[in-house]
Amino acid sequence: MQIGDLIAVQFVNDMNGVFSLISCDAGTVVRKLSTDDAICNPTRTSIHIGNGRHVEDPVGIYINHACKPSCKIDGSSVVAINKLDKGDEITFNYSESELTISTPFTCLCCGDTIGGSQ
């Protein structure tokens, strides 16, 4: 599924992920998350956007965790931390943006339990 001109959801290594379709500089907003149906409590696929608000964005639900992410969540935007090359996976560190994770999991990067920053 292609989203605009910047990113696409792709099935790679037995799981869905979001990948860059072009190269872009650090600071580029690669996705504006949908805030139309914000919810109060986290779900397995929601993203915390501040003030007790979480969103189930149709693309954001496929953005995977990474301890060394390519992007960060800034309000309702997914922003590149460093320069992205075409084909780079769009990831963010769940422990940096999520206060509580409804379904903690073992990180494939480091082996730690990811459960949120609280």
N, C-alpha and C positions, 0 to 999 in steps of 0.2 A: 504494500500500500504506500503510495507516494503522497507526501504531505507538503504542499506548496513546492517551492524550489530548493529547499534546504535539506530536508530530512526524509527518510523513508523507514517504515517498519519492515524488517526482514527476518526470516527464519534462518538462523545460523547456529551451528553447534547444538542442535536439538532444542533450541529455545528462540523465542522472539526477542528482538532487540530493535533499537532505533539507531540508524546510521546516517552519517552526513553524505549528502549527494554532491557537495561542492567543498572546496577549501574556503575557510573563512577565518578571520582574525579573532584573537581574544577579545572578549567583550561583546561579540555578536549575539543577539538574541536569536536562538535557533528555534524556539517555540514559545508562543504566548499561550499559556494554559487556559482552558475554558473555565470561567468562574461562574457560569450561569447557574449551576446546580451545586453550589458549595454545601458541604455537610459539616456537622460539628465534631463527629468522631472519626478517627482513622479507620480505614479498611485495609485489606491486604494490598490493594492496588492504588490507594489514594495518595496524594501528595499534599503535604502541609504547606499552606501559603501564608500562614500567620493568623494571629488573633483567634485561635480555636477554629480555624477554617481549613477544610481539606477539600480537594477536588478529585474527581474521577475523570480525568481528561482522556479522550479516546486514543490519544497517542502516548500521553504520559504514563498510562498503565503499562506500557512496554519498555519504559526507560529503566535499565538495570542499575543495580548498585555496583560501585567500585570504590575501593579504599583510596585509589589515586584516580579520581574521576576526570572526565573531559569537560564537564559542565558543573554548574551550581544552580540552585534554585534561588532566585532573587525576587521575592514577592510572588507574582504569578508568571514569571518569566524563567525560561531555561536559558542560561547564558554560558557561552564558551569561556572556560578558564584560560586556556592557551589556544594557540592557533590549531585549527582542525584541518586535517587533510581529507580529501574525498575518500569515503569508505571507513573513516574512524567511527567507532561506536560512541553514541551519546550516552553518557552515564553520569550519575551524581552519587555522592556519598550520603546514603540514607541517614547515617548517624549525625551528620551535620545539619540536616534540615528537618528531620522527623523527630518530634519530641517523644512520641510513643509509636511503636510499630505493633499493629494488631496481631501479626503473625511473625514473631522473631524467627530468624533462620541463621544457619551457619554460613559465613562468608566463604566463597570459593577463592578469594584472594589471600586471606590471612588465617582462616579457620576460626576466627572469633565469632561469638554470637552477636548478631546485629539486632538490637531491640529498641533503638532510639537513643536520644541524648539525655533523657532523664534518668 
